[in-house]
């Protein structure tokens, strides 16, 4: 059974930081992010593609692109920027000719076509059916398309009520909806999904592979939940769930607990705004403890600390060799040297000499790795790779690139 999509839209503005909005849509339950480029000049178009690349780097949901797609090169740039699909506009003179060319080059599964009228659809029906995966149109056109073709449709709608949205999604050819009600930050998209799911419309919702009845509860009928940051694995807090809290977590996508002190349901962040958006739930081997990985907004602890476990009782000195921790810790030191220069620091010497010196050192260290690789003793290559990684991180700091951006890029490959 197809899962219907909720598609949130943003407009590319190179001067705005869209990271927060992109993450908010993903946390709120959007399945797709649709990015519109309304630029008319080539210079502005290139800036918009740069912004789109940034958005694809931080978005945890697929990104589709629309607007200013007039040449095959535009389609290529959008896909290479990280977009999952591109929407071609058939109201433009070059739209029909571009579809066949782009479909043959990149595959029809990468393309949607925006249709603005029944006449436009009728005149291009055979071309659309052969070379496009899906149509994008106003909800008023869905009925016309349904009567003449079997193509799936994403409907853009101004409907605001759940009943009106349900009526659109119930049409067999509609695979998803976009519009103001989806873009609004005032409504939980997870609630829309739950409403539709309850009425037999398949949506992308959370479900548990093991029912609550199989969990082993404590003597108060509760299940302890250990909560971790989904990106860093930092332990944030410990709380408890009853069945209602568990089901509400799955239904809303926001971590919900049972307050033992107040004896009531407790949605984390409801009063503070420090919501926890669930990314995964795991059950331990005895079925008596949950591990939740979450996107934490703000602080997890009521004291204002990021984690409730902020008081160190004892510590045995040891070398932390966790790769992410080491890379980030070294990078943080480099960033601190850049912000607060220290006399005699080799790192500050590199920053003072500028980009050409940094690039020269990176190139030299690359050569040293090649030479060391010819030596059967692996100790030398370990040393040279470490030197290279340090200089590479200096280059990252100079160019404003973070480890998070690098790991996201690697994860997408």
Secondary structure, DSSP 8 states (H G I E B T S, - for coil): ---BEEEEEEE--TTS--HHHHHHHHHHT-SEEEEE----SHHHHHHHHHHHHHHHHH-SSEEEEESS--SHHHHHHHHHTT-SEEEEETTSTTHHHHHHHHHHHH-GGGEEEE---HHHHHHHHHHHHHH-SEEEEEGGGHHHHHHH----EEEEE---SHHHHHHHHTSTTEEEEEEHHHH-TTS-HHHHHHHHHHTT--B-----SS-GGGS---TTS-EEEEEEETTT--EEEEEEE-HHHHHHHHHHSB-EEEETTTTEEEETTTTTS--EEEEEEEE-TTSSEEEEEEEE-S-SSTTS-SSS--------------HHHHHHHHHHHHHHHHHS--TT-HHHHHHHH-HHHHHHHHHHHHHHHHHHHTSS-HHHHHHHHHHHHHHHHHHHHHHT--HHHHHHHHHT-
